[in-house]
Amino acid sequence: MTTRINGTAPKDWRDLQRQVSQIFQECGLKSEIEKKIQTVRGIVEVDVYAVDLSSQPKTIYLCECKHWQSAVPQTVVHAFRTVVTDYGANWGFIISSAGFQSGAFEAAAKSNVRLLTWDEFQELFVDRWIENYMMPRLREEVEPLVDYTEPSARVIRRADKLDKHSWRLFIQLRKKYEVLASLAQYFYVPKPWLESQRIDLPLRKHIQNRKVSEVTNLPDELLDATCLRDFVDIICRHAREGVAAFDQVFGGRA
C-alpha cells in the first residue's frame, strides 16, 4: 500500500520543487529550493537541498526534480552522481514525474543516488511526516474539541451553569462533534506497539460496517479524503468550527 501525503500531482517543475521542500520541512528538516552549493569542482545549483540536523552526524539530501514528459535517461544520473559525490552528500534523490529509462537504474546502482517517482518520494517520508507534522498538528487543533466532547468534570460543571437554551445547544454540539474528536484523538495518540500509524484512505471503506449514526456524524469530505494532507486539513477545519461553536455557547473557552 502506498500512502500519499499530497493528493494532487505537481503542476510543473517549480511546484514539484516546492512540494518536495515542504515535505522535508514538515518532517523536521531544514530545506531550501534552488540552492547553490560549493563542490570540489565548483559551484552547482541543486533543485532542493535538505539537511537533517536532528541526526548525528547530520544527514544531507540533494534532490533533482524532473517534471518531464519523458523518462529520465542515464546521462542525468551520471551527472547527478558526480554532484552528490563531489559535495559529500549522504543521499541524492532524482524525483521524476515520468519515471526513468532502464539505463538510469543501472547508472544509480551501488550508489547513494535513489531514483524515485513522486509517490515513491512521499512513501519514503510518510512515517516521519506523520510523527513530526500530522500528529502534533492534530493534537494542537483538536485537544480543545476533545475537552468539550469528553465527559470532563470541569466542562460539565461549567455547563451546569448555562441556561436551558444554552444547555441544549451544548448537548447538540457534543453529539455533533464527539465522533470527530474521538477519531482525531485516535490518530494523534502515539501507539508504541505499532510500527507505523499510517492511515489507509479513504476512511469510508473501513467504517461501512459500523453504525450509521457514527458515519453520518463525520463529514463526507473526511470519509472520502484520499491523501493525508486533505485528511488532516479537513479534521482541523471542522475542529476549529466546533470549538468556536462551543466557545460561543459558553461566552469564551470553558
Summary of the structure (lengths in Angstrom):
residues: 254
radius of gyration: 23.1
end to end distance: 42.2
largest distance: 76.8
contacts: 746
relative contact order: 0.12
helix: 53%
strand: 17%
